[in-house]
Amino acid sequence: MSEEMKFQEVEEQEAHAYTVVPTESPLLSETVLESTKTKKQLDRLEKVQRKTDMLSTAGCFTAGTVVLGIMYIFYMALVRDHSPDSFKPYSHTIDLLGILSRVSLYSIVLFLGLSFLAKYRRAKLVERELATGDLRNLHHAISSGSYIKEHNRSKMQALLEQVRSENSDLFTKQDLQSLNSKLASLLNPWAFAAIIEAEIPLHTAIVSALGYVGNSASLRMLKSISRKQRLTTKFPEFHQTLQLSIVRLEERLAEKDTRDTLLRASSPEQPTAELLRPASEQHGLGNDLLLRPVNDAEVKDETKQELGNQ
């Protein structure tokens, strides 16, 4: 076989080795792709809801300012001048404020409507996603309030029972605040006993999750609930989970404080220039290894002596 034929055969083998063979199944399953798509849609709806709520608040503030301005003009015209003709200098201002107030009211209605639609659509998507058992849906389930609904309690409970310390990045500060507020209903003396008993499984799951991912506010809430004897005696399983979560959360926060604490060299309030030589109370050590104060003259003599030896 000639060298040219051998070279051509090697090239064919290399080309065959790098041939892309199509697979029967895609790299990502349709379920994963659909879940990712839904997650992006939930994030987008959350941003829309948050922005429209902010714009609605701004519209309310503007409308309130306009109303106060109009009231002030009426006060200046009627109370101080006691004359209907006194409105004439303010007529253009009143017209302008009237237009601004109408624009503010229309904007408030528009933004509140968009916020409601985004919240409604988001809640429906969350309800559908809760059945997948994906822990990444916890944020949207909590922030949208979907977990409060009775038909979502069992799904939310199953997700919260799976929460561990490594899932702490799934919870925002607002999520923890929402869970703390949910537990605060147990402290309400006017709460109906039947409602509390129906929600105890969900509360138990929330307490268990906060033991792994809670903050200092969560710890205060758990300790407040632990002092309610009517709950701890009536629901022993809830009490057991509560005590375990308190211990776990205390240890976790203590470890976090230790990691966040930086070690710094401490300096005395009144620094001195004294060097130290040994105290003679230490036994088994030579006097040259112990620490005692020395003056500058001794230091200079020792330095000259060391230089002379070198």
TAZIMO-V399792 format. One record per backbone hydrogen bond with DSSP energy under -1.0 kcal/mol. NH is the residue of the N-H (numbers start at 1). CO is the residue of the C=O. If there is no record, write none. Layout:
nh=NH co=CO
nh=NH co=CO
This chain:
nh=6 co=2
nh=7 co=3
nh=8 co=4
nh=9 co=5
nh=10 co=6
nh=11 co=7
nh=12 co=8
nh=13 co=9
nh=14 co=10
nh=15 co=11
nh=16 co=12
nh=17 co=13
nh=18 co=14
nh=19 co=16
nh=33 co=29
nh=34 co=30
nh=35 co=31
nh=36 co=32
nh=37 co=33
nh=38 co=34
nh=39 co=35
nh=40 co=36
nh=41 co=37
nh=42 co=38
nh=43 co=39
nh=44 co=40
nh=45 co=41
nh=46 co=42
nh=47 co=43
nh=48 co=44
nh=49 co=45
nh=50 co=46
nh=51 co=47
nh=52 co=48
nh=53 co=49
nh=54 co=50
nh=55 co=51
nh=56 co=52
nh=57 co=53
nh=58 co=54
nh=59 co=55
nh=60 co=56
nh=61 co=57
nh=62 co=58
nh=63 co=59
nh=64 co=60
nh=65 co=61
nh=66 co=62
nh=67 co=63
nh=68 co=64
nh=69 co=65
nh=70 co=66
nh=71 co=67
nh=72 co=68
nh=73 co=69
nh=74 co=70
nh=75 co=71
nh=76 co=72
nh=77 co=73
nh=78 co=74
nh=79 co=75
nh=80 co=75
nh=83 co=77
nh=86 co=83
nh=87 co=84
nh=88 co=85
nh=90 co=87
nh=91 co=88
nh=94 co=90
nh=95 co=91
nh=96 co=92
nh=97 co=93
nh=98 co=94
nh=99 co=95
nh=100 co=96
nh=101 co=97
nh=102 co=98
nh=103 co=99
nh=104 co=100
nh=105 co=101
nh=106 co=102
nh=107 co=103
nh=108 co=104
nh=109 co=105
nh=110 co=106
nh=111 co=107
nh=112 co=108
nh=113 co=109
nh=114 co=110
nh=115 co=111
nh=116 co=112
nh=117 co=113
nh=118 co=114
nh=119 co=115
nh=120 co=116
nh=121 co=117
nh=122 co=118
nh=123 co=119
nh=124 co=120
nh=125 co=121
nh=126 co=122
nh=127 co=123
nh=128 co=124
nh=129 co=125
nh=130 co=126
nh=132 co=129
nh=133 co=130
nh=137 co=134
nh=138 co=135
nh=141 co=137
nh=142 co=138
nh=143 co=139
nh=144 co=140
nh=147 co=141
nh=148 co=145
nh=152 co=149
nh=156 co=152
nh=157 co=153
nh=158 co=154
nh=159 co=155
nh=160 co=156
nh=161 co=157
nh=162 co=159
nh=163 co=160
nh=167 co=164
nh=168 co=165
nh=170 co=167
nh=171 co=168
nh=176 co=172
nh=177 co=173
nh=178 co=174
nh=179 co=175
nh=180 co=176
nh=181 co=177
nh=182 co=178
nh=183 co=179
nh=184 co=180
nh=186 co=183
nh=187 co=184
nh=191 co=188
nh=196 co=192
nh=197 co=193
nh=198 co=194
nh=199 co=195
nh=203 co=199
nh=204 co=200
nh=205 co=201
nh=206 co=202
nh=207 co=203
nh=208 co=204
nh=209 co=205
nh=210 co=206
nh=211 co=207
nh=212 co=209
nh=213 co=209
nh=214 co=210
nh=219 co=215
nh=220 co=216
nh=221 co=217
nh=222 co=218
nh=223 co=219
nh=224 co=220
nh=225 co=221
nh=226 co=222
nh=228 co=225
nh=229 co=227
nh=232 co=228
nh=233 co=229
nh=235 co=231
nh=239 co=235
nh=240 co=236
nh=241 co=237
nh=242 co=238
nh=243 co=239
nh=244 co=240
nh=245 co=241
nh=246 co=242
nh=247 co=243
nh=248 co=244
nh=249 co=245
nh=250 co=246
nh=251 co=247
nh=252 co=248
nh=253 co=249
nh=254 co=250
nh=255 co=251
nh=256 co=252
nh=257 co=253
nh=258 co=254
nh=259 co=255
nh=260 co=256
nh=261 co=257
nh=278 co=290
nh=278 co=291
nh=282 co=279
nh=289 co=286
nh=291 co=277
nh=294 co=275
nh=299 co=295
nh=300 co=296
nh=301 co=297
nh=302 co=298
nh=303 co=299
nh=304 co=300
nh=305 co=301
nh=306 co=302
nh=307 co=303
nh=308 co=304
nh=309 co=305
nh=310 co=306
